[in-house]
Structure formats: C-alpha cells, structure tokens
Amino acid sequence: MTLWDNEYIAQSVLKKHLDKNIDSGTRKESTVISTIQWIDKIISQKGKMLDVGCGPGLYADLLQNCGFKYHGIDISKYQVEYAKKKSKYEDTIFEVVDFRKLSLSNCYDCVLMLYGIYSFYKFEERIELLKIIKDALLPGGSVIVETFTKYHYLNRRESRDWTYIEKNGFWSNEPYLELNAFYRFDDLELVLVQAAKINSDVKVWNSWIQIFTVEKLQMEFRIAGFTQFEIFSSCTGDAYNENSEVLCMVAR
C-alpha cells in the first residue's frame, strides 16, 4: 500500500493540499499566487506548460489565466480526479502518470517541478526524467525546479516518537498506533522521513529526500543536456542566498 493507492490516505493527503494556510503537499495560497506571478514574468512564451506532480491542480487555472496551456500529471488518481472536477478550462489536461514511467510526445515551453518533488527520486530516476523532459522541450524552453538545501534541516535532530490515534487519524479512521521517525545521512546528503501504522497489521512509509547544493543540482541537469541556469532562493524569485533553505533553478 502506498500514499497513492489507498483512498482513505489519499483523501487525508488531499486535505493537506487544500489547506490554504500551510505549506503541506502544496504551498500555502499566498505563496502559490506569488509563484504564478513570478513564472508569468520570467516565461515570456505563453505556450504549453507541464506540471510534474500537479496534485489537485491548484496552479492550473491560475496558469491558464496567464495564457499557458496547462498539462498536469500526478501519480495519485484521487488528486487527478479532484483536479479535473475543479478546473474551469476545457482544454486543461490532467493525467495519472508514474513519473518513473513518463513518456512525453508533446512539446512544452515550460516544465514545473515545484516544492521538492524532484528530490524524492533516486539519482538514476532523476536523470532519466530530466532526459525525457529535455527532449520534450521546445527550443528556448525552460524547467523550473525547486529543492531543499541542508539549511532546511540544519536544526532538525534525529527523532523517534509514537502516538495512539483513537479515530479519524491521517492513516486510518480506526484506532492505531502511529510511529514517526526522522533520520539524517549527512554524508550522503539525504534525510529519511519514516511513518508507521500499527493496528491489525503494520504499514511503513519511507520518504527519502535528497538535499541539494547549486553545484549538485546543476551537475544533474548538465548530464541531461541543460546548459543555462539561473539560481534563486525561493519559488517566488527571491535573489539567491547561499544560506537559503530553498534552492530554485530555471534551467534551459
């Protein structure tokens, strides 16, 4: 069982996406709006846009309002179902796609990989994804990718804790014991966020998150054929700060 194929858990994830006041799943509404304004400013060619990991499609109508033709893909059918119902534009496209099996036949002016989604995959999978995207970009097309730096986790210590949930928890509406853990692998520039549910059975979810430096991120994109890079400290276009928790890059 994954986060994506269990309906109860998927609805819990969706609720976090739809909370406009917190950064969880999707960034809070004010940040989403500022991100759209920045993208509209830096991407002059308002053509086709691919949003990798679109979730419930909260960026879709806003980008369509700017003149982009939006194509969102996500691994969760529940997120995509919500996005399709919500969209106001008939030409908006949403698809259920496992990014590791992505095959693109369309050509895009811009590809989005926001809020660290690029960080959740293995090195080989990331490079394969980038090569597919590079081949699908129109001349002069851009990729906007957002990852986390070591400063995002700088003061977070390794931890393990548990909580008894009587009903209506994130993982189940039945009573269960929830275990959470956070592990650092600083030598590998990785962190592990682990959750487990224990009731009639045991389910464990592991989220491995790659930490990036400017050099590491550019290196991976160069392997895939990208040659031009602009670096920012946020997905809203803040000037680069080497101590920033966020690393946002526009690659061409």
Stockholm file with secondary structure:
# STOCKHOLM 1.0

chainA/1-252         MTLWDNEYIAQSVLKKHLDKNIDSGTRKESTVISTIQWIDKIISQKGKMLDVGCGPGLYADLLQNCGFKYHGIDISKYQVEYAKKKSKYEDTIFEVVDFRKLSLSNCYDCVLMLYGIYSFYKFEERIELLKIIKDALLPGGSVIVETFTKYHYLNRRESRDWTYIEKNGFWSNEPYLELNAFYRFDDLELVLVQAAKINSDVKVWNSWIQIFTVEKLQMEFRIAGFTQFEIFSSCTGDAYNENSEVLCMVAR
#=GR chainA/1-252 SS CCTTTCHHHHHHHHHHHHCTTSCSSSCCHHHHHHHHHHHHHHCCCCCEEEEETCTTTTTHHHHHHTTCEEEEEESCHHHHHHHHHHCCCTTCEEEECCGGGCCCCSCEEEEEECTTGGGGSCHHHHHHHHHHHHHHEEEEEEEEEEEECGGGSTTCCCEEEEEEECSSCSSCSSCEEEEEEEEEEGGGTEEEEEEEEESSSEEEEEEEEECCCHHHHHHHHHHTTCCCEEEESSTTCCBCCTTCSEEEEEEC
#=GC SS_cons         CCTTTCHHHHHHHHHHHHCTTSCSSSCCHHHHHHHHHHHHHHCCCCCEEEEETCTTTTTHHHHHHTTCEEEEEESCHHHHHHHHHHCCCTTCEEEECCGGGCCCCSCEEEEEECTTGGGGSCHHHHHHHHHHHHHHEEEEEEEEEEEECGGGSTTCCCEEEEEEECSSCSSCSSCEEEEEEEEEEGGGTEEEEEEEEESSSEEEEEEEEECCCHHHHHHHHHHTTCCCEEEESSTTCCBCCTTCSEEEEEEC
//
